Amino acid sequence: MLPRLFGNTKRLNKFYGSIEENGCGKFNDISGKALKELKSMGFTHVWYTGVIEHATMTDYSQFGIQPDDPDVVKGRAGSPYAIRDYYDVDPDLAVDVNTRMAEYEALIKRTHDNGLKVIMDFVPNHVARTYASDQKPEGVHDFGEDDDKNKAFSPANDFYYLPGQSFVVPPGYNPGGDEFTSPLKDGKFDEYPSKATGNDRFTPAPSLNDWFETIKLNYGVDYLDSRKTYFDPTPPLWNKMYDILHFWSEKGIDGFRCDMVEMVPFEFWGWVIGKLKNNFPQLIFIGEAYEIGKYHDYISIGKFDYLYDKVGLYDAVRKLTCNWQDATTWEINQVWNRDCLGIDQHMLRFMENHDEQRIASRFFAGDPWLAVPGMIVTATMNTGPVMIYSGQECGEPGNGNEGFSNDDGRTTIFDYWGVPEHQKWLNEGKFDGGQLSEIQKSLRDFYTKLLNISRQNEAIREGKFWELMVANERQPGFDTRLYLFLRYTDKQRILVITNFNREQRNIQLLMPADLLQLLQLNGSYEFTDLLSGAKFNAEDIMNGVTVNLPASSGFLLGF
């Protein structure tokens, strides 16, 4: 969740609206009642996104916070991934700006008191162009404070420089829209020499489509000289990042979701994660990763607990959910049998996150119920975690042109905004779903059942996986938009059957002889769908299990 969005009850949703006009959720809005409701849905962790202080167009100078230049800020609220002080929290999220850290610390405690763990962001690759920590502990040197700015690259520098060149704001950028005014809004930003931009752009004039509001950090990799590495002695930035992670770990954080991990050398990750876990062994590290060929290195050398499975299961499931003509469930097989072979338990699965389009948007499925088979597969295929994005369980479509974030099917991370369908569950802070329609209540009930089944049943939580596609592919008219597998332990078996078709399908599901022998299965069995309670009988399991699958559906058959 983005706390900025989660507790916001205002519904004006004005294009490029201010914090006063469009509102903003606070740490204190995430009440014990809200957390109890999340716990009851089956969640174990909450990832609070956008907690650390980042660049914004909102003026907090009366609280001693230096205003940011809007020409290098995306959206009125600003990007949560353009950090301006790693040792502070976003003043937007505080009821009393002067006690903002205490309010966040209270949220950490409140989360723990309600049986949930806390994950927060770590953004290692870049910082805001206006980065300047006024809350850093005594003795800490700020990023760039000791840099030799006459050198384009030095292992001792925190930033990359473009000597003799000044930074140029992308032409045509209108920060905050036509109504927003500021003496700093002049199309210029004083940065000399210019620094390299966060998305590896070594130019003083990045484009509007670049991460122009951010500065690339230097981990000892010379990008302009064949990416030569200088890791001995340890670059100063490594120790600064360790100190930051240690600072937050001491506050009771249970884990970090690490942004764009592949833009930072995995040698750093292995060093910093290993060092932190010596003192905080309970910490988990989740990496936002997209390069399949590097997954094994980031787990074995980088010591990550989990990596995003976006370029894999998410992409395969999305194609099926969207009913693309060439989509088949054999692409799901490629994920566990090739892309994630040997590391499948380390993959974090999801169908939505803040970077991706909402399932209910017209850019994705247009109907949140079409995600049912995909969510069943996502939540039950292996023992790794499943993630739900706040509002997904209410069918939020992400409609509207919010400001810097346009009408693209995503809920904005840059602008002050209300999330309409989520607000129906929020119900003016009651967190009781009082404004949800009956269909939305049913959808939320589906997610609740699925998550609790995944968490409470050992066959899903820790069991083995047996794919059943090959055993059934020779049946006449076998449908490659069905996906079939078994999760099992010595004590429990759950047969997972999903139908990605937009029409009903009937299937006589067969189990291979070696599986029947392994589990010593023979004779008649009664199957109970853990989602609906429906029951199915197989008179002789060796002859298969007959199942009628509604359109875009799935079963979790315990037997």
Salt bridges, closest charged atoms under 4 A:
GLU21 OE2 - LYS14 NZ 2.82
GLU37 OE2 - LYS33 NZ 3.25
GLU53 OE2 - ARG84 NE 3.21
ASP68 OD1 - ARG84 NH1 2.95
ASP88 OD2 - ARG100 NH2 2.70
ASP90 OD2 - HIS54 NE2 3.72
GLU105 OE2 - LYS251 NZ 2.61
ASP113 OD2 - LYS109 NZ 2.78
ASP121 OD1 - ARG257 NH1 3.63
ASP142 OD2 - LYS136 NZ 3.99
ASP146 OD2 - HIS141 ND1 2.73
ASP158 OD2 - LYS240 NZ 2.55
GLU179 OE1 - LYS14 NZ 2.73
GLU191 OE1 - ARG129 NE 2.99
ASP200 OD1 - LYS216 NZ 2.77
ASP210 OD2 - ARG201 NE 3.08
GLU213 OE1 - LYS74 NZ 3.20
ASP225 OD2 - LYS228 NZ 3.57
GLU250 OE1 - HIS246 ND1 3.94
ASP254 OD2 - HIS112 NE2 2.61
ASP259 OD1 - ARG257 NH1 2.92
GLU288 OE1 - ARG257 NH2 3.03
GLU291 OE1 - LYS294 NZ 3.34
ASP305 OD2 - LYS277 NZ 2.87
ASP309 OD2 - ARG349 NE 2.64
ASP315 OD1 - LYS310 NZ 2.91
ASP326 OD2 - LYS319 NZ 3.96
GLU331 OE2 - LYS319 NZ 3.04
ASP339 OD1 - ARG338 NE 2.86
ASP344 OD1 - ARG349 NH2 2.71
GLU352 OE1 - ARG358 NH1 2.79
ASP355 OD2 - HIS354 NE2 3.45
ASP407 OD2 - ARG362 NH2 3.21
ASP408 OD2 - ARG410 NH1 3.40
GLU421 OE1 - LYS424 NZ 2.93
GLU428 OE2 - ARG11 NH2 3.88
GLU438 OE2 - LYS441 NZ 3.52
ASP445 OD2 - LYS449 NZ 3.40
GLU462 OE1 - ARG461 NE 3.52
ASP479 OD2 - ARG505 NE 2.57
GLU503 OE1 - ARG505 NH2 3.62
